[in-house]
Amino acid sequence: MSLNLWQQFLWVIYPYLAVAVFVVGHLYRYASDPYGWTARSSEFLEKRLLRWGSQLFHWGILFVFLGHVAGLLVPARLYRSLGVSDLLYHRMAVAAGGLAGTAAFAGLLILAYRRLRVARVRLTSSPADFVALALLALVMGLGLYNTLGHNLLVAEYDYRFSIGPWLRGLLLLRPDPRRMAGVPLGYQLHVLAAFALFAAWPFTRLVHVWSLPLPYLWRRYVVYRRRAAGPSDARANRLAG
Protein backbone atom coordinates (compact mmCIF):
# COMPACT_ATOMS: atom_id res chain seq x y z
CA MET A 1 0.00 0.00 0.00
CA SER A 2 1.47 3.36 -1.01
CA LEU A 3 1.83 6.21 1.44
CA ASN A 4 -0.94 8.12 -0.30
CA LEU A 5 -3.43 5.25 0.07
CA TRP A 6 -2.34 4.76 3.67
CA GLN A 7 -3.03 8.41 4.41
CA GLN A 8 -6.43 8.11 2.73
CA PHE A 9 -7.29 5.20 5.00
CA LEU A 10 -6.02 6.76 8.24
CA TRP A 11 -7.40 10.26 7.77
CA VAL A 12 -10.54 9.68 5.68
CA ILE A 13 -11.83 6.10 5.68
CA TYR A 14 -10.97 5.16 9.28
CA PRO A 15 -12.58 8.27 10.88
CA TYR A 16 -15.79 7.84 8.89
CA LEU A 17 -15.92 4.13 9.77
CA ALA A 18 -15.50 4.97 13.45
CA VAL A 19 -18.26 7.59 13.30
CA ALA A 20 -20.55 5.13 11.48
CA VAL A 21 -19.98 2.50 14.19
CA PHE A 22 -20.55 5.20 16.82
CA VAL A 23 -23.95 6.19 15.38
CA VAL A 24 -25.23 2.75 14.32
CA GLY A 25 -23.88 1.16 17.50
CA HIS A 26 -25.84 3.56 19.68
CA LEU A 27 -29.04 2.91 17.75
CA TYR A 28 -28.53 -0.85 17.99
CA ARG A 29 -27.66 -0.68 21.69
CA TYR A 30 -30.73 1.37 22.51
CA ALA A 31 -33.02 -0.88 20.46
CA SER A 32 -31.61 -4.19 21.73
CA ASP A 33 -30.71 -3.34 25.33
CA PRO A 34 -32.69 -0.30 26.56
CA TYR A 35 -32.46 -1.40 30.19
CA GLY A 36 -28.67 -1.64 29.93
CA TRP A 37 -28.44 2.04 28.95
CA THR A 38 -26.98 3.03 32.29
CA ALA A 39 -23.74 3.74 34.10
CA ARG A 40 -24.36 0.69 36.33
CA SER A 41 -23.49 2.67 39.43
CA SER A 42 -21.34 0.83 41.97
CA GLU A 43 -21.49 3.53 44.63
CA PHE A 44 -23.04 1.16 47.15
CA LEU A 45 -19.98 -1.10 46.81
CA GLU A 46 -17.36 1.59 47.50
CA LYS A 47 -17.75 5.34 48.00
CA ARG A 48 -14.49 6.98 49.06
CA LEU A 49 -12.41 6.34 45.94
CA LEU A 50 -15.44 6.86 43.71
CA ARG A 51 -16.11 10.28 45.21
CA TRP A 52 -12.60 11.58 44.47
CA GLY A 53 -12.11 9.82 41.15
CA SER A 54 -15.51 10.72 39.73
CA GLN A 55 -15.27 14.39 40.67
CA LEU A 56 -11.78 14.82 39.24
CA PHE A 57 -12.55 12.88 36.07
CA HIS A 58 -15.92 14.41 35.21
CA TRP A 59 -15.00 18.03 35.91
CA GLY A 60 -11.63 17.64 34.22
CA ILE A 61 -13.04 15.96 31.12
CA LEU A 62 -15.73 18.63 30.82
CA PHE A 63 -13.12 21.39 30.53
CA VAL A 64 -10.97 19.22 28.24
CA PHE A 65 -13.97 18.80 25.94
CA LEU A 66 -14.68 22.55 25.91
CA GLY A 67 -11.01 23.21 25.16
CA HIS A 68 -11.08 20.82 22.20
CA VAL A 69 -14.20 22.50 20.83
CA ALA A 70 -12.59 25.92 21.18
CA GLY A 71 -9.35 24.80 19.54
CA LEU A 72 -10.54 22.45 16.80
CA LEU A 73 -13.87 23.84 15.67
CA VAL A 74 -13.21 27.59 16.02
CA PRO A 75 -10.87 28.95 13.30
CA ALA A 76 -7.77 30.80 14.46
CA ARG A 77 -8.74 33.89 12.47
CA LEU A 78 -11.74 34.38 14.77
CA TYR A 79 -9.47 34.61 17.80
CA ARG A 80 -7.21 37.02 15.96
CA SER A 81 -10.20 39.23 15.12
CA LEU A 82 -10.97 39.34 18.87
CA GLY A 83 -7.43 40.45 19.66
CA VAL A 84 -6.17 37.07 20.91
CA SER A 85 -2.76 36.44 19.38
CA ASP A 86 -1.55 32.98 18.41
CA LEU A 87 1.07 33.07 21.18
CA LEU A 88 -1.44 34.10 23.84
CA TYR A 89 -3.92 31.42 22.76
CA HIS A 90 -1.20 28.78 22.76
CA ARG A 91 0.02 29.67 26.26
CA MET A 92 -3.53 29.71 27.60
CA ALA A 93 -4.33 26.38 25.93
CA VAL A 94 -1.24 24.70 27.37
CA ALA A 95 -1.89 26.04 30.89
CA ALA A 96 -5.64 25.39 31.01
CA GLY A 97 -5.46 22.17 29.00
CA GLY A 98 -2.62 20.85 31.12
CA LEU A 99 -4.49 21.56 34.35
CA ALA A 100 -7.80 20.08 33.16
CA GLY A 101 -6.11 17.10 31.52
CA THR A 102 -4.07 16.34 34.64
CA ALA A 103 -7.19 16.45 36.83
CA ALA A 104 -9.14 14.21 34.47
CA PHE A 105 -6.28 11.73 34.10
CA ALA A 106 -5.75 11.60 37.87
CA GLY A 107 -9.46 10.90 38.31
CA LEU A 108 -9.29 8.15 35.70
CA LEU A 109 -6.35 6.53 37.47
CA ILE A 110 -8.26 6.55 40.76
CA LEU A 111 -11.30 4.98 39.08
CA ALA A 112 -9.11 2.37 37.37
CA TYR A 113 -7.38 1.53 40.67
CA ARG A 114 -10.78 1.22 42.34
CA ARG A 115 -12.10 -1.12 39.64
CA LEU A 116 -9.00 -3.29 39.73
CA ARG A 117 -8.23 -3.38 43.45
CA VAL A 118 -11.63 -3.29 45.17
CA ALA A 119 -12.80 -6.89 44.96
CA ARG A 120 -16.55 -6.20 45.00
CA VAL A 121 -16.23 -3.63 42.21
CA ARG A 122 -13.94 -5.86 40.15
CA LEU A 123 -16.32 -8.81 40.37
CA THR A 124 -19.21 -6.72 39.04
CA SER A 125 -17.16 -5.33 36.13
CA SER A 126 -17.45 -6.50 32.53
CA PRO A 127 -14.70 -6.78 29.90
CA ALA A 128 -16.19 -3.70 28.22
CA ASP A 129 -15.47 -1.70 31.39
CA PHE A 130 -11.76 -2.47 31.17
CA VAL A 131 -11.69 -1.78 27.42
CA ALA A 132 -13.24 1.64 28.04
CA LEU A 133 -10.72 2.38 30.81
CA ALA A 134 -7.79 1.33 28.62
CA LEU A 135 -8.93 3.44 25.67
CA LEU A 136 -9.61 6.46 27.89
CA ALA A 137 -6.18 6.09 29.47
CA LEU A 138 -4.55 5.87 26.02
CA VAL A 139 -6.37 8.90 24.63
CA MET A 140 -5.85 11.03 27.72
CA GLY A 141 -2.26 9.94 28.24
CA LEU A 142 -1.35 10.88 24.67
CA GLY A 143 -3.22 14.16 25.06
CA LEU A 144 -1.28 15.02 28.21
CA TYR A 145 2.00 14.09 26.53
CA ASN A 146 1.21 16.38 23.61
CA THR A 147 0.10 19.27 25.82
CA LEU A 148 2.83 19.14 28.45
CA GLY A 149 5.56 16.91 27.06
CA HIS A 150 5.79 17.87 23.40
CA ASN A 151 4.91 21.54 23.81
CA LEU A 152 7.16 22.18 26.80
CA LEU A 153 10.05 19.77 26.21
CA VAL A 154 10.25 19.25 22.44
CA ALA A 155 8.73 22.11 20.47
CA GLU A 156 5.59 24.22 20.52
CA TYR A 157 2.96 22.98 18.10
CA ASP A 158 -0.30 24.72 17.19
CA TYR A 159 -2.79 22.12 16.02
CA ARG A 160 -5.28 24.79 14.92
CA PHE A 161 -3.56 25.07 11.54
CA SER A 162 -3.48 21.34 10.74
CA ILE A 163 -5.74 19.10 12.83
CA GLY A 164 -8.41 21.80 13.17
CA PRO A 165 -8.94 22.34 9.41
CA TRP A 166 -8.72 18.59 8.82
CA LEU A 167 -11.45 17.87 11.38
CA ARG A 168 -13.69 20.64 10.09
CA GLY A 169 -13.22 19.24 6.59
CA LEU A 170 -14.35 15.82 7.82
CA LEU A 171 -17.48 17.32 9.36
CA LEU A 172 -18.26 19.24 6.16
CA LEU A 173 -17.66 16.07 4.05
CA ARG A 174 -14.63 17.68 2.41
CA PRO A 175 -11.78 15.67 3.98
CA ASP A 176 -8.20 16.63 3.14
CA PRO A 177 -5.73 14.01 4.44
CA ARG A 178 -2.78 16.19 3.40
CA ARG A 179 -3.50 18.36 6.43
CA MET A 180 -2.32 15.52 8.69
CA ALA A 181 0.88 14.72 6.79
CA GLY A 182 3.20 16.90 8.85
CA VAL A 183 1.47 16.49 12.23
CA PRO A 184 3.77 15.15 14.99
CA LEU A 185 3.37 11.44 15.70
CA GLY A 186 2.02 11.98 19.22
CA TYR A 187 -0.83 14.11 17.91
CA GLN A 188 -1.59 11.61 15.14
CA LEU A 189 -1.77 8.74 17.64
CA HIS A 190 -4.01 10.85 19.89
CA VAL A 191 -6.47 11.39 17.03
CA LEU A 192 -6.46 7.73 15.98
CA ALA A 193 -6.98 6.57 19.57
CA ALA A 194 -9.85 9.03 20.00
CA PHE A 195 -11.68 7.58 17.00
CA ALA A 196 -11.10 4.06 18.36
CA LEU A 197 -12.74 5.23 21.58
CA PHE A 198 -15.71 6.59 19.60
CA ALA A 199 -16.11 3.22 17.86
CA ALA A 200 -16.10 1.34 21.17
CA TRP A 201 -18.30 3.89 22.95
CA PRO A 202 -21.76 2.37 22.17
CA PHE A 203 -20.76 -0.99 23.61
CA THR A 204 -19.60 0.30 27.00
CA ARG A 205 -21.14 2.09 29.97
CA LEU A 206 -20.06 5.38 28.37
CA VAL A 207 -23.52 5.53 26.78
CA HIS A 208 -24.77 6.99 30.07
CA VAL A 209 -23.35 10.34 28.87
CA TRP A 210 -26.50 10.68 26.74
CA SER A 211 -28.77 9.94 29.70
CA LEU A 212 -28.11 12.97 31.86
CA PRO A 213 -30.95 13.39 34.39
CA LEU A 214 -31.87 16.85 33.07
CA PRO A 215 -35.58 16.52 34.05
CA TYR A 216 -34.43 16.74 37.67
CA LEU A 217 -33.69 20.42 37.05
CA TRP A 218 -37.36 21.30 36.59
CA ARG A 219 -39.06 18.39 38.38
CA ARG A 220 -41.42 19.42 41.17
CA TYR A 221 -40.32 18.77 44.70
CA VAL A 222 -41.39 15.52 46.31
CA VAL A 223 -43.14 16.38 49.59
CA TYR A 224 -42.97 13.88 52.43
CA ARG A 225 -45.51 14.14 55.22
CA ARG A 226 -45.69 12.29 58.50
CA ARG A 227 -48.83 10.19 58.77
CA ALA A 228 -51.29 11.56 61.30
CA ALA A 229 -51.57 9.45 64.44
CA GLY A 230 -54.77 7.42 64.49
CA PRO A 231 -56.47 5.16 67.04
CA SER A 232 -54.39 2.16 66.05
CA ASP A 233 -51.16 4.13 66.55
CA ALA A 234 -52.23 5.28 70.01
CA ARG A 235 -53.14 1.70 70.99
CA ALA A 236 -49.73 0.47 69.72
CA ASN A 237 -47.97 3.13 71.77
CA ARG A 238 -49.85 2.07 74.91
CA LEU A 239 -48.93 -1.58 74.37
CA ALA A 240 -45.29 -0.67 73.78
CA GLY A 241 -45.24 1.37 76.99
C-alpha positions in Angstrom: 0.0 0.0 0.0 1.5 3.4 -1.0 1.8 6.2 1.4 -0.9 8.1 -0.3 -3.4 5.2 0.1 -2.3 4.8 3.7 -3.0 8.4 4.4 -6.4 8.1 2.7 -7.3 5.2 5.0 -6.0 6.8 8.2 -7.4 10.3 7.8 -10.5 9.7 5.7 -11.8 6.1 5.7 -11.0 5.2 9.3 -12.6 8.3 10.9 -15.8 7.8 8.9 -15.9 4.1 9.8 -15.5 5.0 13.5 -18.3 7.6 13.3 -20.6 5.1 11.5 -20.0 2.5 14.2 -20.6 5.2 16.8 -24.0 6.2 15.4 -25.2 2.8 14.3 -23.9 1.2 17.5 -25.8 3.6 19.7 -29.0 2.9 17.7 -28.5 -0.8 18.0 -27.7 -0.7 21.7 -30.7 1.4 22.5 -33.0 -0.9 20.5 -31.6 -4.2 21.7 -30.7 -3.3 25.3 -32.7 -0.3 26.6 -32.5 -1.4 30.2 -28.7 -1.6 29.9 -28.4 2.0 29.0 -27.0 3.0 32.3 -23.7 3.7 34.1 -24.4 0.7 36.3 -23.5 2.7 39.4 -21.3 0.8 42.0 -21.5 3.5 44.6 -23.0 1.2 47.2 -20.0 -1.1 46.8 -17.4 1.6 47.5 -17.7 5.3 48.0 -14.5 7.0 49.1 -12.4 6.3 45.9 -15.4 6.9 43.7 -16.1 10.3 45.2 -12.6 11.6 44.5 -12.1 9.8 41.2 -15.5 10.7 39.7 -15.3 14.4 40.7 -11.8 14.8 39.2 -12.6 12.9 36.1 -15.9 14.4 35.2 -15.0 18.0 35.9 -11.6 17.6 34.2 -13.0 16.0 31.1 -15.7 18.6 30.8 -13.1 21.4 30.5 -11.0 19.2 28.2 -14.0 18.8 25.9 -14.7 22.5 25.9 -11.0 23.2 25.2 -11.1 20.8 22.2 -14.2 22.5 20.8 -12.6 25.9 21.2 -9.3 24.8 19.5 -10.5 22.5 16.8 -13.9 23.8 15.7 -13.2 27.6 16.0 -10.9 28.9 13.3 -7.8 30.8 14.5 -8.7 33.9 12.5 -11.7 34.4 14.8 -9.5 34.6 17.8 -7.2 37.0 16.0 -10.2 39.2 15.1 -11.0 39.3 18.9 -7.4 40.4 19.7 -6.2 37.1 20.9 -2.8 36.4 19.4 -1.6 33.0 18.4 1.1 33.1 21.2 -1.4 34.1 23.8 -3.9 31.4 22.8 -1.2 28.8 22.8 0.0 29.7 26.3 -3.5 29.7 27.6 -4.3 26.4 25.9 -1.2 24.7 27.4 -1.9 26.0 30.9 -5.6 25.4 31.0 -5.5 22.2 29.0 -2.6 20.8 31.1 -4.5 21.6 34.3 -7.8 20.1 33.2 -6.1 17.1 31.5 -4.1 16.3 34.6 -7.2 16.5 36.8 -9.1 14.2 34.5 -6.3 11.7 34.1 -5.8 11.6 37.9 -9.5 10.9 38.3 -9.3 8.2 35.7 -6.3 6.5 37.5 -8.3 6.6 40.8 -11.3 5.0 39.1 -9.1 2.4 37.4 -7.4 1.5 40.7 -10.8 1.2 42.3 -12.1 -1.1 39.6 -9.0 -3.3 39.7 -8.2 -3.4 43.4 -11.6 -3.3 45.2 -12.8 -6.9 45.0 -16.5 -6.2 45.0 -16.2 -3.6 42.2 -13.9 -5.9 40.1 -16.3 -8.8 40.4 -19.2 -6.7 39.0 -17.2 -5.3 36.1 -17.4 -6.5 32.5 -14.7 -6.8 29.9 -16.2 -3.7 28.2 -15.5 -1.7 31.4 -11.8 -2.5 31.2 -11.7 -1.8 27.4 -13.2 1.6 28.0 -10.7 2.4 30.8 -7.8 1.3 28.6 -8.9 3.4 25.7 -9.6 6.5 27.9 -6.2 6.1 29.5 -4.5 5.9 26.0 -6.4 8.9 24.6 -5.8 11.0 27.7 -2.3 9.9 28.2 -1.4 10.9 24.7 -3.2 14.2 25.1 -1.3 15.0 28.2 2.0 14.1 26.5 1.2 16.4 23.6 0.1 19.3 25.8 2.8 19.1 28.5 5.6 16.9 27.1 5.8 17.9 23.4 4.9 21.5 23.8 7.2 22.2 26.8 10.0 19.8 26.2 10.3 19.3 22.4 8.7 22.1 20.5 5.6 24.2 20.5 3.0 23.0 18.1 -0.3 24.7 17.2 -2.8 22.1 16.0 -5.3 24.8 14.9 -3.6 25.1 11.5 -3.5 21.3 10.7 -5.7 19.1 12.8 -8.4 21.8 13.2 -8.9 22.3 9.4 -8.7 18.6 8.8 -11.5 17.9 11.4 -13.7 20.6 10.1 -13.2 19.2 6.6 -14.4 15.8 7.8 -17.5 17.3 9.4 -18.3 19.2 6.2 -17.7 16.1 4.1 -14.6 17.7 2.4 -11.8 15.7 4.0 -8.2 16.6 3.1 -5.7 14.0 4.4 -2.8 16.2 3.4 -3.5 18.4 6.4 -2.3 15.5 8.7 0.9 14.7 6.8 3.2 16.9 8.9 1.5 16.5 12.2 3.8 15.1 15.0 3.4 11.4 15.7 2.0 12.0 19.2 -0.8 14.1 17.9 -1.6 11.6 15.1 -1.8 8.7 17.6 -4.0 10.8 19.9 -6.5 11.4 17.0 -6.5 7.7 16.0 -7.0 6.6 19.6 -9.8 9.0 20.0 -11.7 7.6 17.0 -11.1 4.1 18.4 -12.7 5.2 21.6 -15.7 6.6 19.6 -16.1 3.2 17.9 -16.1 1.3 21.2 -18.3 3.9 23.0 -21.8 2.4 22.2 -20.8 -1.0 23.6 -19.6 0.3 27.0 -21.1 2.1 30.0 -20.1 5.4 28.4 -23.5 5.5 26.8 -24.8 7.0 30.1 -23.4 10.3 28.9 -26.5 10.7 26.7 -28.8 9.9 29.7 -28.1 13.0 31.9 -31.0 13.4 34.4 -31.9 16.9 33.1 -35.6 16.5 34.1 -34.4 16.7 37.7 -33.7 20.4 37.1 -37.4 21.3 36.6 -39.1 18.4 38.4 -41.4 19.4 41.2 -40.3 18.8 44.7 -41.4 15.5 46.3 -43.1 16.4 49.6 -43.0 13.9 52.4 -45.5 14.1 55.2 -45.7 12.3 58.5 -48.8 10.2 58.8 -51.3 11.6 61.3 -51.6 9.4 64.4 -54.8 7.4 64.5 -56.5 5.2 67.0 -54.4 2.2 66.0 -51.2 4.1 66.6 -52.2 5.3 70.0 -53.1 1.7 71.0 -49.7 0.5 69.7 -48.0 3.1 71.8 -49.9 2.1 74.9 -48.9 -1.6 74.4 -45.3 -0.7 73.8 -45.2 1.4 77.0 
